[in-house]
Amino acid sequence: MVSSPHEAMHRIFQHDTRLFSRVSKVLGCDLPVPDSVTILPTDLTETGPVERRVDTLLRLDSAEHGAFLLAIEAQGKKDLTKPASWAYYTAYLWSKYRLPTALMVVVQDHATAAWAQRPVASGPPQLPTLTIRPLVAGPHNMPVITDPAEAHEDLVLATLAAITHAGDPAIADILKALSTALRNEREDNKREDVVDPIIELISQGLGDRPAKSLWRNLVAVDLSFYKSDIAEELRDEGRDKGRAQSRAEDILFVLEQRGIEVPGEARDRVIGCDDPEILRRWFARALTAPAVEDIFDNE
C-alpha cells in the first residue's frame, strides 16, 4: 500500500520540475538548470500481464547539454526486489526513448540510504553487465535547515530536506523554520499558490511520525490563514474539544447543584474525558446518581 510519505517524496519533483537541478548540487553532481522539463507518463507496462510503474518520470532538456530522463523512486525501507525493478525501469526507458536515463531514490532513514546507494549488478561478479547505481537523497546528505531565512531562499528544497529528515532529532527546529518561512512568504508576497501546496506536501511527507502532530500545531498557530483539509480537520478537532469541555462542565455543575461532593480525582476524570458518548452517559447518570462514583459504573 502506497503511503503518504512515499507520495510526497517523489511528487515534490512534479510540483517543482526544476528542483532536481538544485538537489543535484546538494548531492555533489551539480547538473545545470534545464531549459525545459517535461513530466512523462509513469506506466512502464509492456504488452505482457506484468504492470510496472516508476514513481515520477521527468525529461530534462538543455540546449547546451542535451536531454536525459530522470526516474525518481521513493523508498520507505530496504526491499531486495527493488534493484531488479530499477534495472528494468532504466533499461526500458533507455530503450523506449533512446535517451540517457538516470535514477534517483529518495529515502527517510540512514539504513535505507546505505542500502539503496550500494551498486547492484544484474550479472555474476565476472560479468556485471548492467549495474544499478542510483543517486540517493536522504537524511545522510540533505541539509538540516533550521534558519527561516535559509528556508525562505528555496522553499521547495527546504521542504524536501524536511521530509527526508522526518525522523531527525532536529525535526522540531526544521519544521518551525519552515512554518516561519511560509508565513513570511504569505505575508510578504500574498502567494497562496506557492505556500498551500508546500503545507500539504510536508503534512503528507511526515506520515504518521510524531512530527506530524507538531506540524499540525504549527499550521494551526503560525499558518492559521491556511484553508485546506488539514486546517479544517484541526478546526473540527477544536470544536469537538470545546463541546466535550462544555459537557464535562455541565456534569460537574449538575452534581454541584444536587449537593454531591466531587473529589479531585473524579473531577479530573470528567474534565479529562473527550469521548462525547461517554460524557453523554455520565451526564444522564449525574441527574440521578446518589454519589459521584455511580456515574462511572461499568466504564
C-alpha positions in Angstrom: 0.0 0.0 0.0 1.4 3.4 -1.0 1.9 5.7 2.0 1.7 9.5 2.2 5.4 9.9 2.7 6.0 7.8 -0.4 3.8 10.1 -2.5 5.3 13.3 -1.1 9.0 12.2 -1.7 8.5 12.0 -5.4 5.6 14.2 -6.2 7.5 17.2 -4.9 9.6 16.9 -8.1 6.4 17.2 -10.2 5.4 20.2 -8.1 8.7 22.0 -9.0 10.1 20.3 -12.1 13.5 22.1 -11.8 14.0 21.0 -8.2 16.3 18.2 -9.3 19.0 20.6 -10.6 19.2 22.2 -7.1 19.2 18.8 -5.4 22.0 17.7 -7.6 24.2 20.5 -6.3 23.5 19.4 -2.7 24.4 15.8 -3.7 27.6 16.8 -5.4 26.5 16.3 -9.1 25.9 20.0 -9.9 23.8 19.4 -13.0 22.8 22.6 -14.9 19.3 24.0 -14.7 17.5 22.6 -17.8 15.8 24.8 -20.4 12.6 22.8 -20.1 11.3 19.8 -18.1 8.5 17.5 -19.2 6.6 15.2 -16.9 6.3 11.9 -18.7 3.8 9.0 -18.2 5.0 6.7 -15.4 3.4 3.5 -16.8 6.1 1.2 -18.0 3.9 -1.8 -18.6 4.5 -3.8 -21.8 2.0 -5.9 -23.7 2.5 -8.7 -21.2 0.5 -9.1 -18.0 3.1 -7.6 -15.6 2.4 -4.0 -14.6 5.3 -1.7 -13.7 5.2 1.9 -12.8 8.0 4.3 -11.8 7.0 6.9 -9.2 7.9 10.0 -11.1 9.5 10.4 -14.6 10.9 13.6 -15.9 12.6 14.6 -19.2 15.1 17.4 -18.7 16.1 19.3 -21.8 19.1 21.7 -22.1 20.3 23.4 -25.3 23.9 23.1 -24.0 23.8 19.6 -22.6 21.0 17.8 -24.5 18.3 15.8 -22.9 18.1 13.0 -20.4 15.4 11.1 -18.5 15.2 11.1 -14.7 13.3 8.3 -12.9 12.5 9.2 -9.3 11.7 6.5 -6.8 10.5 7.0 -3.2 11.7 4.2 -1.0 10.4 3.7 2.6 12.6 0.7 3.6 15.0 -1.9 2.3 13.5 -4.2 -0.4 15.8 -6.7 -2.0 13.5 -7.0 -5.1 13.9 -3.3 -5.9 17.3 -3.2 -7.7 15.9 -5.6 -10.3 12.9 -3.3 -10.8 15.1 -0.3 -11.0 17.2 -2.1 -13.6 14.1 -2.8 -15.6 12.9 0.8 -15.4 16.2 2.3 -16.6 16.8 -0.2 -19.3 13.2 0.0 -20.6 13.3 3.8 -20.6 16.7 3.9 -22.3 15.4 1.6 -25.0 12.0 3.3 -25.4 13.1 6.9 -25.5 16.7 6.4 -26.8 17.9 8.9 -24.1 20.4 8.6 -21.3 18.5 7.6 -18.2 19.3 8.4 -14.6 17.7 7.1 -11.4 17.3 8.9 -8.1 16.0 7.3 -4.9 14.5 9.4 -2.1 14.6 7.9 1.4 13.9 9.0 5.0 16.3 6.9 7.1 20.0 6.2 7.1 19.7 2.4 6.9 17.6 2.6 3.7 20.0 5.2 2.3 23.1 3.0 2.9 21.3 0.0 1.2 19.9 2.0 -1.8 23.2 3.6 -2.8 25.1 0.3 -3.0 25.7 -0.7 -6.7 24.0 -3.9 -7.7 24.9 -5.7 -10.9 22.5 -7.9 -12.9 25.1 -10.5 -13.8 27.6 -12.6 -11.8 30.7 -10.9 -10.4 32.7 -11.8 -13.5 30.1 -10.3 -15.9 28.3 -7.4 -14.1 26.7 -6.3 -17.4 24.1 -3.9 -16.2 24.9 -2.2 -12.9 22.4 -0.1 -11.0 24.0 2.8 -9.0 21.2 5.3 -8.1 21.7 8.8 -6.8 20.2 8.7 -3.3 18.8 11.7 -1.5 18.1 11.2 2.2 19.0 12.3 5.8 22.6 11.4 5.2 23.2 14.1 2.6 20.2 16.5 2.5 20.8 19.8 4.5 19.3 20.3 8.0 17.7 23.7 7.6 16.8 25.4 10.8 17.1 29.0 9.7 13.9 30.6 8.4 15.8 32.9 6.1 17.7 29.9 4.5 14.4 28.0 4.2 12.8 31.0 2.5 15.6 31.1 -0.1 14.3 27.9 -1.6 11.0 26.7 0.0 10.7 23.6 -2.2 14.2 22.4 -1.5 13.7 23.1 2.2 10.5 21.1 2.1 12.2 18.1 0.5 15.0 18.4 3.1 12.4 18.4 5.9 10.6 15.3 4.5 13.9 13.4 4.3 14.7 14.4 7.9 11.2 13.4 9.2 12.8 11.2 11.9 15.7 13.5 12.8 16.0 14.8 16.4 16.2 18.3 15.0 12.8 18.0 13.1 11.1 20.4 15.5 13.5 23.2 14.6 13.3 22.3 10.9 9.5 22.5 10.9 9.5 25.7 12.9 11.9 27.3 10.4 9.7 26.2 7.5 6.4 27.4 9.1 8.1 30.8 9.7 9.4 31.0 6.2 6.0 30.0 4.7 4.2 32.6 6.9 6.7 35.3 5.8 6.2 34.3 2.1 2.4 34.6 2.5 2.6 37.9 4.3 5.2 39.5 2.0 4.1 38.2 -1.4 0.4 37.0 -0.8 1.3 33.8 -2.8 -1.2 31.1 -1.7 -0.3 29.2 -4.8 3.2 28.8 -3.5 2.5 28.3 0.1 -0.5 26.0 0.1 0.9 23.0 -1.8 4.0 23.0 0.3 2.0 22.9 3.5 0.2 19.8 2.2 3.4 18.1 0.9 5.0 18.5 4.3 1.9 17.1 6.1 1.9 14.2 3.6 5.6 13.6 3.8 5.7 13.3 7.6 3.3 10.4 7.5 2.3 9.0 10.9 5.6 10.1 12.6 5.4 12.1 15.9 6.5 15.2 13.9 3.1 15.1 12.1 1.4 16.3 15.3 4.0 19.1 15.7 3.4 20.2 12.1 -0.4 20.3 12.6 0.1 22.5 15.6 2.4 24.9 13.7 -0.2 25.0 10.9 -2.9 25.9 13.4 -0.8 28.7 15.0 1.8 30.0 12.5 -0.3 29.3 9.4 -3.8 30.0 10.7 -4.7 31.6 7.3 -4.4 28.3 5.6 -7.6 26.7 4.3 -7.4 23.0 3.4 -8.3 19.5 4.6 -5.7 19.6 7.4 -6.8 23.0 8.5 -10.4 22.0 8.6 -9.5 18.8 10.4 -7.7 20.9 13.1 -10.7 23.2 13.4 -13.1 20.3 13.7 -11.0 18.9 16.5 -11.0 22.2 18.2 -14.8 22.3 18.0 -15.1 18.7 19.3 -12.8 19.5 22.2 -14.9 22.6 23.0 -18.1 20.6 23.0 -16.5 17.9 25.2 -15.3 20.5 27.7 -18.7 22.1 27.8 -20.4 18.8 28.5 -17.9 18.0 31.2 -18.6 21.3 32.9 -22.3 20.6 32.7 -21.8 17.2 34.5 -19.9 18.9 37.3 -22.5 21.7 37.6 -25.4 19.2 37.9 -23.5 17.3 40.6 -22.7 20.5 42.5 -26.4 21.7 42.3 -27.5 18.4 43.7 -25.1 18.8 46.6 -22.9 15.8 45.6 -19.3 16.1 46.6 -16.9 15.7 43.7 -13.3 14.7 44.8 -10.4 15.9 42.8 -9.7 12.5 41.2 -13.3 12.3 39.9 -13.2 15.9 38.7 -10.0 15.3 36.7 -11.5 12.2 35.2 -14.6 14.1 34.0 -12.6 17.1 32.7 -10.0 14.8 31.0 -12.6 12.8 29.0 -13.0 13.8 25.4 -15.3 11.0 24.2 -18.8 12.5 23.5 -20.6 9.2 24.0 -19.1 8.6 27.4 -19.8 12.1 28.5 -23.4 11.8 27.4 -23.8 8.7 29.6 -22.1 10.4 32.6 -24.4 13.4 32.2 -27.5 11.3 32.2 -26.4 9.4 35.3 -25.4 12.7 37.0 -29.0 13.7 37.1 -30.0 10.9 39.4 -26.8 9.2 40.8 -26.7 9.2 44.6 -22.8 9.5 44.6 -20.2 10.6 42.1 -18.8 7.1 41.8 -22.1 5.9 40.4 -21.8 7.9 37.2 -18.7 5.9 36.3 -20.5 2.5 36.6 -19.3 -0.1 34.1 -16.9 2.3 32.3 
